[in-house]
């Protein structure tokens, strides 16, 4: 791209006009979420980015937004994309922040260069290249920010879905709900082992009442968790073996011969009490 573009000079001369027109374009855009972004915040973001945009135009190659001249602009766009992703803006809504700058710049060039067709075409192309690259960069930044948010939420949900409960002195319970995969098994194992260390428990009940099916892979995951708990000095009891799961395990040839299994959590707790020397008896009412 030619370094003799007059775009930097036009932007400098008509700075206030372009900024005002750009703000008007953003306010009129159907993608502007007034419920998520105040006008004052929009004006602040626009003014900061427009200053960085002008600085970027001073670089040697206007169309190369990866250069040092565009560093501040890229940083601002990343921050705006991250902020708007947290606020709930869609990718198109976030990218429109940059793309809406194209119309004011087009209008300015058409007005100022109406008698110089060749020069006008060149400047319009320059604007298109710059704004399109900045817009795509913004969309990519917003997508990366959204993936980061989703990843963090998934990790939090995994932690919430694997609560370790202290039922009694030296007795823990780990109720599992949903399907077990490799990632969740790792979280389950870490949570259980940490709880064993923190509480000094010697018995852990893994309740699979909420696990829809137990296949060979799920059985392997459970065996790994039990083995890890044993290395920490705790015995495991698996409860919640429903008739359908028991039949499925028999058909698959899955065996828990070295592990105590119980049909219900109550049965498992009764067995845990016996293992830890706890006696529970009924008292007459009144």
N, C-alpha and C positions, 0 to 999 in steps of 0.2 A: 504494500500500500504506500502511496506517495507520501513523503514527509512534507510536501509543500501544500498540504491541505490548509484551507483558511478556516476550517471548523473551529480550531482553538481560539482564533481571533473573534469569530462571530459569537461564540459562547461567552467570551470575556466581555464583549461590548454589550450584549443583551442578557446578561446574567439574571437580573431581576425579572425581566419579562419571561424568560424561559422557565424559571422556577415557579412563577405564578401560574403560567399556563400548565405546567406539569402538575401542580397541586390541583388545579381545576380538573384535569384529566383523571387524576386518581379519585377525586371525590365523586366524579360522574361514573366511574367504572362500576359495573354491576358486581364485580368481585371484591369491592371494598367492604370490609366488615366493620361497620360503625359500632356494632355491639362488642367488638373485641379490641378496637383501636380508637383512641380519642383523636380529635383533630389536632390537638397540641402535640401529641406524640408523633402523628403522621408528619406534621410540619418539621419537627425536630429531626426525624430520620431523613426526610427529604433534603433538608438544608445540609446536613452532615454528608450525605452521599453526593450531593451535587458539588460540594467543595472538593471531595475526593475525585469525582468525575473530571472536574477541571484540571486537577493535578495530573490525572492519567493522560489527558490530552497533550500534556507537555512532553511526553515520552518520544523516543526516536521513531517507534513504529506504533502508530495509533491503533492498529488492528490486533496487536499482540498483547492481550490483557494479562498474560502470565509474566510480563516484564515488571521490573521494580517500580516503574512509575504508577502502575495500577495496584500496588501492594495495599495501600490504605483502602482503596475501593473494594478490593476482594475481602479484606478483613471486615469491613462494615457490612458487606452483603452476607457473609457467613453469620455474623452476629444477628442481623435482621432475620435471616432465614431460621436460625435456631430459636429466636424469640417468638417468631410467628408460628413456628411448628408447635411450640409449647402452648401457645394461645389457642390453637385449633384451626389455623388457616390451612386451606388446601394448597397443593403445589401450584396450581394455576393462580390462585389468589396471591400467593407470595411472589411468583415470577412477574405478575402484572406490575408490581412496584417498579421494576426496571423497564419492562416493555412499554409502559405508558409514557415514558420519556421520549419515545421515538416520534410521536406526532408533533409535539412542540418544536423539536429540532427540524423535522421535515418542513413544517409551516414557515419557520424562520428562513431556511435556505431558499425555499420557493419564492418568498417575498424579496429577499435581498439579492438573489441571483436569477431573477426571472428573465433577464436579457442575456444571460450567459449560459446557454443550454448545456454545453459540454462540461463546463465547470459544475453546474448544478447536478448533473448526473453523477459525476465523480463524488461530490460531497454527500449525496443521498446514499450512494453505495457505501461510503465510509461510515456514515451513521448506522446503516443497517448492519454492517459487519460488527461494529463495536457493541451496539445494543443487543444484538442477537447473542453474541458470545457472553456478555454480562448476564443476560436473562437466563441462558442455559446454565451458567455457573451458579446463579441463584437457585434455580430449580434443583440442581445436583446437590447443593448445600442443604436445601430444605429436605430433600430425600434422605441424605445422610443423617440429618438431625432427627428425622422421624424414625429411621431405623434404630438409632441410638435409644430413643425414647421407648420404642417397642421392645427392644432387647432388655432394657432396664425393667420395664413392667413385667416381662416374662419371668425374669429372675426373681422379682418380688413375689409374683404369683406362685412360683415354685416353692419359695420359702414358706409362704402362707399355707400352701396345700400340704405341707409336711410338718405339722405341729407335733412336737414331742411333749407328752403330758406326764407329769409325775403323779401316779395314782396312789402310791404308798411309799413308805420308806424303802428304798432300794428297788422299787418297782416302777418301770416306765411303760408308757403305751405310745405307740406310733400308729394312729389310724390313717390308712391310705384310701384315697378316693380318686377314681379315674385310672387311666392307663399308665403303666410303668414303661418308660423308655430309658435309654442310656443316660441322658442328661438328668432326668428326674431321679434315677437311681443314685447318681452321684450325690445329689442334694440330700436325698433320704439318708444315705450312708453317713455323710458329713454331719447332718443334724443329729442323728442318733448317737454317733460316736462322741460328739461334743457333749451331749446331754449325759452320757454315761460317765464321762470324765467329771463334769460339773457336779453331778449328784452322787457319784460313787455307787450307782445302782448295779445290782448283780443279775437282775432279770428284766428283759425287755419284751413286751408284747407287741407284735406287729399284726395289726388287725386289717384284713383285706376284704372286709364286708362290702366296702364301696368300690372294689376293683371288679369291673364287669366280667372279665375273662382272665383265666390263668393258662397261658400257653407255655411252650418250652422256653421262650425268651424271658417271659416274666418270671418263671421259676428260677432261671439262672440268675436273674437280678436279685431275687429274694435270697438265694443261696449265698451270693457274694456279700450281701448285707449281714446275713447271719454269721458268716465266717469272720467278717471284720469285727463284729461285736464280740465274738468269742475271743479274738486276739486281745480285746480290751478287758477281758475277764467277765463278760456278761453272757448269760444264756438267753436264747430267744425262744419265744413261743409264738407260733403263727395261729391266729384265730380268724373266724369268719369263713371257714370252709363250708360253703353251701353245697347242697346235694348236686346241683348242676356242675359246680366247679370240681367236686370230687369225682364225678363221672368223667368229666373232660380230662382230668389229670390221669385217670386210669387208662383211658383210651390212648393218651399221648405217651404213656409209659413214664410219666413224671413221678418221682418218688421223693418224699421228705422223710425217709426212714430214720435219719439221724436227728430229726428236729421234732419237737413236741408240737402237735397240731390239735386245735380245738374248734368245735363248731361255732361257739359264741365267745364274745369277749368276757362274759361272766364266768364261763368255764375256764378260760385262760387265767383270769384273775384269781380264781379259786386255786388253780394249780400253782400260780406264782406265790400265793400266800403259803402254801405247803412247802414250797422250795425255800422260802425265806424264814420258815419257822413261825409264821403268824397264824394265830388261831382266832377264828371268828365264830361267835355263838349268838343265838337269839336270846333275848331277855323277855320275860313275860310283861305284857303291857300293864300299865297302872302301878 
